[in-house]
Amino acid sequence: MSEGFIRFVRELYGEPDAPIPLHAPVMGNLEKKRVNEAIDSTFVSSVGAFVTQFEHEVARFVGAKYAVATVNGTAALHAALRVAGVQPGDLVLTQSLSFIATCNAIHYCGAEPVFVDVEEATLGLDPVALRVWLEQHAEIRADGGTYDRASGRRIRACVPMHTLGHPVRIQSIVAVCDEFGLVVIEDAAESLGSFVGARHTGTFGRLGVFSFNGNKVITTGGGGMIVTDDEALAVRVKHLTTTAKKPHLWAFEHDEVGFNYRLPNLNAAFGVAQMARLPGLLTSKRAVAEAYQQWCGEAGWDFVVEPQGVNHGARSNYWLNALRLADEGARDAFLAATNHAGVMTRPLWTPMHRLPMYAQCPRGALPITERLAVTVVNIPSSARGDGLA
Ligand SMILES: Cc1ncc(COP(=O)(O)O)c(C=O)c1O
């Protein structure tokens, strides 16, 4: 059954024999030129003109007022949660169906994740399940804070994730969180180039976070970005990620325990080149997704399309294309057949509540998470070039 699919992917990428990766970066002379410029400037570490330029370009592209570049997306999430006020002992609502960084960043703050179910159509946090959990467990006290009735712990924030690049119903999530006084930090690590209407994912919450890992739409080798419209938060997060060093021409003075989380100029130079490619990459990735959608429609496979039906105006970057298979057995047979044939596919993440470190965390009912985790597979999704050198 998978033979037709394997043939189609090999045709799509024009690769009759070679292994086909899940997501390969597109890079070339442009990156070499920029990185050489960074070397020639002697600024290769966390200060330099490319860092500032990369921050400006990402801010402009996503429509955020401020952007702060970090060493990776996990560090960006950690710093964003810290400046959002997440403290040891707090509870933070999120989805169990995510890459582990979302959960780890919450844990780094000394807080504990609370898992809420995802939606079938968006693969991301379900605003209805979010409301249900909050109505069952939360109370807003006289101090204005929201607390878990049973444990008395503060429920501080919510971290929805735009799974595989498909926008969650972020407006509904923000509305629920506003009602309960929770800060929203969007994990938009996978969704650079994904919008709801005219607004980019990552700009609906108080802060949004992107990743530029080598497997993302654009890469800096390793890198991340925090975006926000809140000037005070932007200043604070830049300070915290720069070892909390007080600005001074020569003196080294730090006013709190900060982090060495800033993106090196070398990586930012690479990122500036990649930003020039971004529009072309998005066009190419959409064409790949459309080809899959058409082939799947004809062959009777269930391709995961951007969730426009439930999320009006949602436009996905189609970071990783995905198929829904009938059950776990069909999924495993598909993974074995494709990977043995050199066409890389993989399952979604093991849900966080199934991992030993997070198995004891509070959670709502997770039926959709459980099902998607054993039936959805990712399929080769690299852009086929972008027209640049
Ligand atoms: C959903 C999600 N959150 C966070 C991250 C962390 O990003 P990084 O690998 O840059 O630390 C990633 C990807 O790697 C991710 O997919």
The ligand as an SDF file (V2000), in Angstrom:
LIG
                    3D

 16 16  0  0  0  0  0  0  0  0999 V2000
    7.2520   23.1230   19.2380 C   0  0  0  0  0  0  0  0  0  0  0  0
    8.6780   23.4080   19.4630 C   0  0  0  0  0  0  0  0  0  0  0  0
    9.0270   24.1480   20.5280 N   0  0  0  0  0  0  0  0  0  0  0  0
   10.2960   24.4610   20.7750 C   0  0  0  0  0  0  0  0  0  0  0  0
   11.3120   24.0160   19.9580 C   0  0  0  0  0  0  0  0  0  0  0  0
   12.6940   24.3220   20.3830 C   0  0  0  0  0  0  0  0  0  0  0  0
   13.4690   24.9240   19.4520 O   0  0  0  0  0  0  0  0  0  0  0  0
   15.0600   24.6720   19.4140 P   0  0  0  0  0  0  0  0  0  0  0  0
   15.2980   23.3210   18.8470 O   0  0  0  0  0  0  0  0  0  0  0  0
   15.5390   25.7740   18.5670 O   0  0  0  0  0  0  0  0  0  0  0  0
   15.5540   24.7870   20.8270 O   0  0  0  0  0  0  0  0  0  0  0  0
   10.9900   23.2620   18.8160 C   0  0  0  0  0  0  0  0  0  0  0  0
   11.9470   22.7720   17.8270 C   0  0  0  0  0  0  0  0  0  0  0  0
   12.9960   22.4120   17.7980 O   0  0  0  0  0  0  0  0  0  0  0  0
    9.6420   22.9270   18.5760 C   0  0  0  0  0  0  0  0  0  0  0  0
    9.2910   22.1780   17.5220 O   0  0  0  0  0  0  0  0  0  0  0  0
  1  2  1  0
  2  3  1  0
  2 15  2  0
  3  4  2  0
  4  5  1  0
  5  6  1  0
  5 12  2  0
  6  7  1  0
  7  8  1  0
  8  9  2  0
  8 10  1  0
  8 11  1  0
 12 13  1  0
 12 15  1  0
 13 14  2  0
 15 16  1  0
M  END
$$$$
